[in-house]
Amino acid sequence: SLKELQIIELERCSLLGSIPSSLFQLPKIRQVVFYGNSFTGTLPQSLVNAIKLERLEVGSNKLYGSIPENITQLMNLKQFYAVDNRLTGTIP
């Protein structure tokens, strides 16, 4: 069962589409690393549900839009890496 998943690292795997919002519903997820893929779309608003999330690396994709303001509610988030995308606006 994915309910026990804590770390997902899929770097440079040529992944396409949007980042699945359901990923952030997993109760134990601590690290999400999708660096160097071809994900498009925005960062999911469901990020706020990943209360144990410590590391989020989505650099070098094709993401756009703004960083969700609710990212500030992730008290355990220590590392957020989103360089080389088309994100706009300010960091909350």
Protein Blocks (a to p, Z undefined) as FASTA:
>chain_A
ZZlpmbdcdehklpgcjddfklmmpmkbcbdcfehiabecjddfklmmmmmbmbdcfehi
abecjddfklmmmmmlmbdcfehiabehjdZZ
